[in-house]
Amino acid sequence: MPKNSILKKEAVKRAEKSLKSFDNNLKVLILENTARTAEEAAAALSCSVGAIVKSLLFKTGDKFLLCLVSGDRRCSLNKLKKILNEKDVSMANPDEVKRITGYTIGGVSPVGHLTKLKIILDNNLKRFSKIYAAAGHPNAVFGIDLNQFIILTSAEIEEFTE
């Protein structure tokens, strides 16, 4: 798919608008190959898998939570339940992800959601000064300084991975 057509997609434009309103110097990068997984993204960007941010949507009852996870870690449901003080926490299904964030799985951006979300950030991302996250499409990503990213997403930093 040509780079221009990816940049014209509504989801990518929404992510880019959020980035630009925060810092006009932030750019959406279009990768030649998809970055549906952290491993694919890291290979395309020549960076550590851990520096790739996975945006995972979880639900508890009728509430949703976005977890920003380091690419080389897994979200622990038990730790998440303790942080949220909830007994029932599960991954959102693909339809819920699309409805709540406006993005499809594989391209979920940490910004530009259709619904206001509580966001928590994996403290393991602190190992990296620069990180990369999806920008609304499996071929679209953006790079950002970790401290800027925390401000951009208004994320709370927690220990919830294994």
Helices and strands as residue ranges (DSSP letters): H 3-7, H 10-22, E 28-30, H 38-45, G 49-51, E 52-60, E 63-70, H 77-84, E 90-91, H 94-101, E 118-122, G 123-127, E 130-137, E 140-145, H 146-153, E 156-158
